Amino acid sequence: MRKTAIKTAGAPAAIGPYSQAVQAGSLVFVSGQLPIDPRTGEFAGLSAADQAAQSLKNIAAILAEVGLGLKDVLKTTVYLTDMADFESVNAVYAEHFDTEPLPARSTVAVAGLPKAALVEIEVIALLN
């Protein structure tokens, strides 16, 4: 199976030796997206909710590069540095994922994230 790297200027560049996303067959694997605004290189807000919104915007930009949207997401993994932020992040998540069926999801508390982010989100999408 051939795999292809996906890259867009509409999302921040990878901060390490990895691709923004990789397509393999009909699946698109989007790397964990930090809440970095690609225009400024800075975090988009100090709250977990603001950061989640930016992470999801970054994911949408990467998916758009191959003609997909958040409606095409099969699975998400949300990483939080504080589970006390679960409710506020969940509210933002619900605004972005509003079509049935909703993606499968895991939410994981972690000790830390790159650049001291509060949120990181990764997804797997289906290319129809």
C-alpha positions in Angstrom: 0.0 0.0 0.0 1.3 3.4 -1.0 1.4 6.2 1.6 1.5 9.9 0.8 2.4 12.8 3.0 -0.1 15.6 3.2 1.1 19.1 3.9 -0.6 22.5 3.9 0.4 26.0 4.9 -3.1 26.4 6.4 -1.8 24.5 9.5 1.4 24.8 11.5 4.4 22.9 10.1 5.4 19.8 12.0 7.8 20.6 14.9 9.6 17.3 14.6 10.4 14.5 12.2 6.9 13.7 11.2 4.2 14.6 8.6 1.2 16.8 9.2 -0.8 13.9 7.9 -0.3 10.7 5.9 -2.8 9.1 3.5 -2.6 5.3 3.1 -5.3 3.9 0.9 -8.6 5.4 1.9 -7.4 6.5 5.3 -5.9 9.8 6.3 -4.0 9.9 9.6 -3.6 13.4 10.9 -0.8 13.9 13.4 -1.6 15.5 16.8 -2.3 19.1 16.3 -1.2 21.7 18.8 -3.2 24.9 19.1 -0.7 26.9 17.1 -2.1 29.6 14.8 -0.2 29.0 11.5 -0.2 32.8 10.7 1.5 33.8 14.0 3.2 30.7 15.2 1.7 31.4 18.6 -0.9 29.6 20.7 -4.4 30.7 19.9 -5.6 31.5 23.4 -4.7 30.6 26.9 -7.8 28.4 27.8 -8.1 24.8 26.9 -11.3 25.6 25.0 -9.6 28.2 22.8 -6.7 25.9 22.2 -9.0 23.0 21.3 -10.8 25.2 18.8 -7.5 26.1 17.1 -6.3 22.5 17.1 -9.6 21.6 15.3 -9.1 24.4 12.8 -5.7 23.1 12.0 -7.1 19.6 11.5 -9.8 20.9 9.2 -7.1 22.8 7.1 -5.1 19.6 6.7 -8.1 17.5 5.8 -9.2 20.2 3.3 -5.9 19.7 1.5 -7.3 16.3 0.3 -10.9 17.4 -0.1 -12.1 16.2 3.3 -13.8 17.8 6.3 -14.5 17.1 9.9 -17.6 15.1 8.7 -15.2 12.5 7.3 -13.4 11.8 10.6 -13.8 8.3 11.9 -11.7 8.5 15.2 -10.3 11.2 17.3 -7.9 11.2 20.2 -7.9 14.3 22.5 -5.0 14.8 24.9 -5.5 17.1 27.9 -3.0 18.1 30.5 -5.9 18.6 33.0 -9.1 16.6 33.0 -10.8 19.6 34.7 -10.8 21.0 31.1 -12.9 18.1 29.8 -16.2 19.9 29.9 -15.1 23.1 28.2 -13.1 21.2 25.5 -16.1 18.9 25.0 -18.3 21.9 24.3 -15.9 23.2 21.6 -15.6 19.6 20.2 -19.4 19.3 19.9 -19.6 22.6 17.9 -17.1 21.2 15.4 -18.4 17.6 15.2 -22.1 18.1 14.7 -23.0 15.5 12.0 -24.0 11.9 12.6 -22.5 9.5 13.1 -20.1 11.2 15.4 -16.5 10.0 15.4 -15.3 7.4 17.9 -13.2 9.2 20.5 -10.7 8.7 23.3 -9.7 11.5 25.7 -6.5 11.0 27.6 -4.9 12.9 30.5 -1.2 13.4 29.9 1.6 14.8 32.1 2.6 17.3 29.5 2.4 18.3 25.8 4.9 19.9 23.5 5.4 23.7 24.0 3.3 23.4 27.2 0.0 23.2 25.3 -3.1 22.3 27.2 -4.7 20.3 24.3 -3.5 18.2 21.4 -5.9 16.4 19.0 -5.3 13.8 16.4 -7.7 12.2 14.0 -8.2 9.4 11.4 -10.4 10.2 8.5 -11.9 8.3 5.6 -11.3 9.3 2.0 -14.3 8.4 0.1 
